[in-house]
């Protein structure tokens, strides 16, 4: 039997693995230092231990674990803030700024943030003063200027925040690109309301819930315009069917439910049209205190009926006035003025306590028809 061969490659493989692990650990530590140095300047303070898997890769890949930003509060000074923690003497840069207007004023303008350390550097800005607005100026010129959405100044209203990122493509100045909604969508006023500065096109989308829709501006030309046979419909609480009324582009209201006007008044009406053929029940209709003329128009050969307790008392048709099952009652009054081409029938006191039935013609002369016996 021959002598067994001994291979020493195992030791070489183990040694190579050890060397690779040491090299990888060094690369990981260097990578963490490059991207995660905190505001105190320490490469390990605030970071996960080396045996923790929450590390940042030096050369791309996934970020596993939390990404933290150092916090600083800074007062704006003459429209500028520096993100450099040590005036250019270190590689440390602030990354999360709570901004305060100069002198704690209600409004301020921020033109530049200087002290960028890396291309593509990310920062978060938040307004830290209650009730204030800080305006980021679009392309104010100089290093640390901003480019804002829609090329418009960006209002940072308390307590909102916005993210900015260094844009290395911008020349000749180092520039921060503001990442946020375009300010033209809506701008918040000092009451926290939003004022639209452009038309809002909802296309085929629907607003499904809102607390109130108010038109309170002093401008009386505001209107809701309906086109192409569109309509506004109030649905029932289940969201199905028609609600109390429908408004369409013919300027008509289609009522499908009763309207309770308790303790409320209709102060002005141009024209009221009643087209229902049904006869209302007692107490369903009451119209009063309306200023101006009111017209009730019946079609040809139709009549107006005035009923009391379901019985027709008065009918007005093409032939004139018809009083049924009753009488014409006249209360005493003073003599009216005669009207040309008219006669006026009335009752008056003869001066001795007796009632007279009188007619007056256009000439103004009274004619006594009968005197109370």
ZIGI-V15808 format. One record per residue. D_FIRST is the distance of its C-alpha to the first C-alpha in Angstrom with 1 decimal. Layout:
# ZIGI-V15808
[[D_FIRST] [D_FIRST]]
This chain:
# ZIGI-V15808
[[0.0] [3.8] [6.7] [8.9] [12.1] [15.4] [18.5] [21.9] [24.1] [24.9] [27.0] [28.7] [29.7] [31.1] [33.0] [34.4] [35.6] [37.3] [39.0] [40.1] [41.6] [43.4] [44.8] [45.9] [47.6] [49.4] [50.6] [51.8] [53.7] [55.3] [56.2] [57.9] [59.9] [61.0] [62.5] [63.2] [64.9] [67.6] [71.2] [70.3] [68.0] [64.9] [61.7] [60.5] [63.7] [64.4] [61.0] [58.1] [55.3] [52.2] [50.3] [53.0] [52.5] [56.1] [55.7] [57.1] [54.9] [55.6] [55.2] [56.9] [55.4] [56.7] [58.7] [57.3] [59.7] [63.3] [64.9] [67.6] [70.5] [72.1] [75.7] [78.8] [82.5] [84.5] [88.2] [89.2] [91.0] [93.2] [91.1] [87.8] [84.8] [81.8] [78.3] [76.9] [76.4] [76.7] [79.1] [76.4] [74.5] [71.5] [69.4] [70.6] [72.9] [74.7] [73.7] [76.0] [79.6] [82.4] [85.4] [88.8] [91.9] [93.6] [96.0] [94.8] [97.2] [97.3] [96.1] [94.3] [92.6] [89.1] [88.8] [85.5] [82.4] [81.0] [77.8] [75.2] [71.7] [69.5] [70.0] [70.0] [70.8] [72.0] [74.8] [76.7] [80.4] [82.6] [86.3] [86.6] [90.4] [92.1] [94.7] [93.9] [92.8] [90.8] [91.0] [88.1] [89.9] [88.6] [87.9] [90.0] [88.5] [86.5] [82.9] [81.9] [84.4] [83.8] [83.7] [84.9] [84.8] [87.7] [88.4] [90.6] [90.8] [88.6] [90.3] [88.0] [90.0] [89.2] [86.7] [84.9] [81.8] [80.5] [77.3] [77.3] [74.6] [74.6] [75.2] [73.9] [75.5] [79.0] [80.8] [82.4] [82.2] [79.3] [80.0] [79.1] [79.0] [80.6] [78.7] [81.2] [83.8] [86.4] [89.6] [91.8] [90.5] [92.5] [93.7] [94.2] [97.7] [98.4] [98.9] [95.4] [96.7] [95.3] [97.6] [96.5] [97.2] [96.3] [96.8] [94.3] [93.1] [91.6] [91.2] [90.0] [88.9] [90.9] [91.8] [91.3] [92.4] [94.7] [96.8] [99.9] [101.3] [104.0] [106.3] [107.9] [108.6] [112.2] [111.8] [113.6] [112.2] [108.9] [108.3] [105.8] [106.1] [105.1] [104.8] [103.8] [105.1] [102.6] [103.6] [103.0] [102.5] [102.3] [100.2] [100.2] [97.9] [95.3] [95.1] [96.4] [99.8] [102.7] [103.8] [107.2] [108.1] [106.8] [107.9] [107.6] [108.7] [112.1] [113.0] [113.5] [112.2] [111.1] [111.4] [109.5] [110.0] [112.9] [113.5] [114.6] [116.8] [117.9] [119.6] [118.7] [121.1] [120.9] [122.9] [123.3] [123.2] [124.2] [124.5] [123.6] [123.1] [123.2] [122.0] [121.1] [123.5] [123.1] [125.9] [124.7] [125.3] [127.7] [126.2] [123.5] [125.3] [127.0] [127.6] [129.6] [130.2] [129.2] [130.9] [131.9] [132.9] [131.2] [131.4] [130.9] [131.1] [131.5] [131.2] [134.2] [135.9] [133.8] [135.2] [134.3] [134.8] [135.3] [134.8] [135.6] [134.0] [133.0] [136.5] [137.4] [140.2] [140.3] [139.3] [139.3] [139.3] [140.9] [144.3] [144.2] [144.0] [144.4] [144.9] [144.4] [145.6] [146.8] [149.0] [149.1] [149.6] [150.9] [151.2] [154.2] [153.5] [155.5] [156.7] [154.0] [154.8] [155.9] [153.4] [154.7] [154.4] [153.2] [154.8] [153.5] [154.3] [154.2] [156.0] [158.0] [160.4] [164.0] [164.8] [166.5] [163.4] [163.4] [160.5] [161.3] [159.3] [159.6] [158.6] [158.5] [158.6] [157.6] [161.0] [160.2] [163.1] [162.4] [163.8] [164.1] [163.1] [163.9] [164.7] [163.7] [166.8]]
